[in-house]
Amino acid sequence: MQIEPSAGRAPARGIISASIALLIVVWAVNFIAGKIGLRSFPVLALASFRVVLAGVVMIPAYLVCSRLPAFTEAANARRKGFSARDLWTFLYLGFFGVTVNQLCFTIGLRYTSVSHASVIVGMGPIYTLVLAVFFQLETATWRKAAGMVISLAGIVVMASEKGLSAHSPSLLGDAIVMTGSIGFAMYVVFGKRVAGKYDTLTMTAFNHFAGALIVLPLAIQQARALSLADKWRAITWTGWAALFYMAVFSSAMAYVFYFWLLRYLEASQLSAFSYLLPMLATILGILWLGEKGSWSQVFGSMLALGGLYWIESGRSR
């Protein structure tokens, strides 16, 4: 049986579309921020600091926002308290969606390029759809499968412009980024099962709290290592800005948008928009980091957008 994607009255389609566009832009810039941050921070330090800082930022954000009229559901949930089952839900969602996803993304980006990492992240809807069907949260249709195949073909074209050979980005980095992408797919699918039970603010805040607690020992060890090596002064302001962006905007803020959207869209429907990431991240990589573009990337982007349109045009209104 398919679970209805909406919870309550859905916002206007324009609002949903604008929110999705903002989400994609924020996550595309995250690739650039990661590369900039890795110029100043050791890879494990940047990865762990990002997760912990996001959890810390969510504490005042949760306390302040839960007092606003727009987040009355969060205030009601806090007054009622949380059971052991609720805390367990936040713990495993935080592990998959925050710890695994964000650690693997940052570490993998150290060993591969922006364009290649974005291609692997763009394959996320495939994992999401397979998992959603496996857990009986969605029904598989030929339209979804065909749209994803078309988009995947575009992503492959973008990835193989110079041939998938020994000169391709590191397979180690690819594998690590893919692990993070699968972790986020697990987060999407498991999160969809409880999206109607928890409001977006509560879900985002407590998932980040859990992820931060899991990673805290690693962050403390990395901070101590930087102190012993007297490397704190070597971190540039751009490195700090990149860390702040990754923790606040691409983590805390983006996850609020994501779970809010997940209340009104199917898991694979929402994840299909990540097909836009390879195109936008590649463009930003060319403009910001000096990576080289090609007509193959343009053609691949057109295929990816075509597949995305095919999926979106078939959604229930």
Buried (B, 14 or more C-beta within 10 A) or exposed (E): EEBEBEBEEEBEEEEBEEBBEEBBBBBBBBBBBBBBBBEBBBBBBBBBBBBBBBBBBBEEBBEEBBEEEEBEBBBEBBEEEBEEEBEEBBBBBBBBBBBBBBBBBBBBBBBBBBBBBBBBBBBBBBBBBBBBBEBEBBEEEEEBEBBBEBBBBBBBBBBBBEEEEEEBBBEEBBBBBBBBBBBBBBBBBBBBBBBBEBBBBBBBBBBBBBBBBBBBEBBEEBBEEBEEEEBEEEBBEEBBBBBBBBBBBBBBBBBBBBBBBBBBBBBBBBBBBBBBBBBBBBBBBBEBBEBEBEEBBBBBBEBBBBBBEBBBEBEEE
